[in-house]
């Protein structure tokens, strides 16, 4: 199912907002925008993997100048078609390495997008790229899940996360390489269709080391956008690293 936009081409962009409807609910969006707007302080923000603008558009409505990088022209086309979409600056490219003009008060990656970079080198490059775009004192924010390996019994490599009459979805893990894939099996007119996306899962401590390599230091780590404490039971985290002011 690959096309010119990779795994997030027209076949995904056409229904992305509807398929991810829960993530577009105000209770999912507003806490994230609150945190990012506070870090931007009325300045400028850079989103890696801006997609259809789930976060960029409401953040721009808060008075933050938002620029986005995304490889998928199909997703960016959906962003452009939305009210206010034409006001979001966009650059087509790989957010691990693509540079844009200017410096930013905050750069951010949400909704597990760091895992779309499927090698450790690419993830390190992403941190370096974020740091290069930040003004002194600026912040890099990543929202990502904690790998669900505790749910794997011995001999099993798959964890289901959605089961219904018409769709089954599950993640598979390779604990030797940190490779994972999300699989979706959908029944359409009595026929099963399978689609999978590759990822690389990453631990919080590994992200901290990537940040250190890029010259950033950890400022906050929460369990979610509501800033609840991160604990050993957290299934995800929102982490904020800063570029030292000096």
C-alpha positions in Angstrom: 0.0 0.0 0.0 3.0 2.3 -0.3 2.8 5.3 -2.6 4.9 8.5 -3.2 4.1 9.6 0.4 5.2 6.4 2.0 3.0 4.9 4.7 0.9 8.1 5.0 -0.2 8.8 1.5 -3.6 9.4 0.0 -5.0 6.0 1.2 -4.4 7.1 4.8 -4.9 10.9 4.5 -8.4 10.5 3.0 -9.7 9.0 6.3 -7.0 10.0 8.8 -9.1 12.5 10.8 -12.1 10.1 11.0 -10.0 7.1 11.9 -8.2 9.1 14.7 -11.3 10.9 15.9 -10.6 10.3 19.5 -7.3 12.2 19.2 -9.2 15.2 17.8 -11.6 15.5 20.7 -11.1 18.8 22.7 -10.1 16.8 25.8 -7.3 15.3 23.9 -6.1 18.4 22.0 -6.5 21.2 24.5 -4.1 20.0 27.2 -1.4 19.5 24.6 -2.0 23.0 23.2 -1.9 24.5 26.7 1.5 23.0 27.3 2.9 24.0 23.9 1.5 27.5 24.0 3.0 28.0 27.4 6.4 26.9 26.2 6.2 29.0 23.1 5.2 32.1 25.1 3.7 33.8 22.2 6.7 33.1 20.0 7.2 30.5 17.3 6.7 26.7 17.2 8.0 24.0 14.8 6.1 20.8 14.5 7.8 17.6 13.3 5.2 15.5 11.5 2.5 18.2 11.3 0.1 16.0 9.4 -3.4 17.4 9.0 -2.9 20.0 11.6 -4.5 18.4 14.7 -2.2 20.4 17.0 -0.8 23.1 14.7 -4.2 24.7 13.9 -5.4 25.2 17.5 -1.9 26.2 18.6 -1.9 28.9 15.8 -5.3 30.1 17.0 -3.5 30.8 20.4 -1.3 33.4 18.6 1.7 31.1 18.1 3.4 31.2 14.7 3.5 27.6 13.7 5.6 26.0 11.0 5.4 22.3 10.2 7.5 19.6 8.5 6.0 16.5 7.0 6.9 14.1 4.2 3.3 13.4 3.2 1.9 15.8 0.6 -1.5 14.1 1.0 -1.6 14.9 4.7 -0.4 18.5 4.1 -3.1 18.9 1.5 -5.8 18.1 4.1 -4.2 20.7 6.4 -4.3 23.3 3.7 -8.0 22.7 3.1 -9.0 23.4 6.7 -9.9 26.9 8.1 -6.6 28.6 9.0 -4.5 25.9 7.2 -3.1 28.4 4.7 -1.6 30.4 7.6 0.6 27.4 8.7 4.0 27.4 7.1 4.9 24.0 5.8 8.0 22.3 4.4 7.9 18.9 2.7 10.6 16.6 3.9 12.0 14.2 6.5 11.7 15.9 9.9 14.9 14.1 11.1 17.1 16.1 8.8 15.0 18.9 7.0 16.0 22.4 8.0 13.8 25.5 7.8 14.7 29.1 8.2 14.6 30.9 11.5 14.7 29.8 15.2 11.9 28.6 17.4 10.8 28.8 21.0 9.5 25.2 20.9 9.8 22.2 18.6 7.6 19.2 19.2 6.7 15.7 18.1 3.3 14.2 19.2 1.3 11.0 19.0 4.2 8.6 19.0 5.6 10.2 15.8 9.2 9.8 17.0 8.7 6.0 16.5 8.1 6.6 12.7 11.9 7.0 12.5 12.8 3.3 12.3 16.5 3.5 13.2 18.4 4.8 16.2 20.5 7.0 14.0 17.4 8.7 12.5 16.1 9.3 16.0 19.4 10.9 17.1 19.4 13.0 14.0 15.9 14.2 14.9 17.1 15.4 18.3 20.0 17.2 16.6 17.7 18.8 14.1 15.3 20.0 16.8 18.3 21.5 18.8 19.5 23.3 15.7 16.2 25.0 15.3 15.8 26.1 18.9 16.8 29.5 20.3 18.8 29.4 23.5 16.3 28.5 26.3 13.9 26.8 23.8 12.2 23.5 24.3 11.9 20.2 22.5 8.8 18.2 23.4 8.1 14.5 22.6 4.9 12.6 23.3 5.3 8.9 23.0 4.2 5.6 24.6 6.2 3.5 26.9 6.9 0.2 25.1 4.3 -2.4 26.2 6.8 -5.2 26.6 5.4 -6.0 30.1 2.3 -7.3 28.4 4.3 -9.9 26.4 4.3 -13.4 28.0 7.2 -15.7 27.1 7.1 -16.8 23.5 4.7 -14.1 22.4 5.5 -11.0 20.3 2.1 -9.4 19.7 -0.1 -7.2 21.8 -3.7 -6.4 20.6 -5.0 -2.8 21.1 -8.3 -2.8 19.2 -10.8 -5.6 18.6 -14.2 -5.1 17.0 -16.5 -6.9 14.6 -14.9 -5.3 11.6 -11.3 -4.5 12.6 -8.5 -6.1 14.6 -5.3 -4.2 15.4 -2.2 -5.3 17.2 1.5 -4.4 17.7 4.3 -6.8 17.1 7.7 -6.4 18.8 11.2 -7.6 18.2 13.0 -7.1 21.5 16.4 -7.7 20.0 16.2 -4.8 17.5 13.5 -2.6 19.1 11.6 -2.9 15.8 7.9 -3.0 16.0 4.9 -2.8 13.7 1.3 -1.8 14.0 -1.0 -4.2 12.1 -4.6 -3.5 11.1 -6.9 -6.2 9.7 -10.2 -4.7 8.4 -13.1 -6.6 7.1 -14.7 -4.9 4.0 -17.5 -6.6 2.2 -16.6 -9.9 3.7 -13.0 -9.7 2.8 -10.1 -9.1 5.1 -7.6 -6.4 4.3 -4.2 -6.1 6.1 -2.1 -3.0 6.5 1.0 -2.5 8.6 3.3 0.4 9.6 6.9 -0.1 10.9 8.2 1.7 13.9 11.1 1.7 16.3 10.1 1.8 20.0 12.3 3.8 22.3 12.7 4.0 26.1 12.6 7.3 28.1 16.2 6.8 29.2 17.3 6.3 25.6 15.6 9.5 24.6 17.4 11.3 27.4 20.7 10.1 26.0 19.7 11.3 22.5 18.9 14.7 24.0 22.3 14.9 25.7 24.0 14.0 22.4 22.1 17.0 20.9 23.1 19.3 23.7 19.7 19.3 25.4 18.8 18.6 29.0 15.7 17.2 30.5 13.4 19.8 32.1 10.1 17.9 32.6 8.7 14.4 32.2 5.0 13.9 32.8 2.7 10.9 32.3 0.4 12.9 30.0 -0.4 16.4 28.8 -2.2 17.1 32.0 1.2 17.0 33.7 0.4 14.1 35.9 3.5 12.5 37.4 5.4 9.9 35.4 5.7 6.6 37.2 6.6 3.0 36.6 3.0 2.4 35.7 2.7 5.1 33.1 1.9 3.8 29.6 3.2 7.0 27.9 5.1 10.2 28.6 5.4 13.8 27.6 9.0 14.9 27.9 10.4 18.4 27.6 14.1 19.0 27.0 15.6 22.5 26.8 18.5 24.0 25.0 20.6 25.7 27.7 20.4 29.5 27.6 24.1 29.7 27.7 
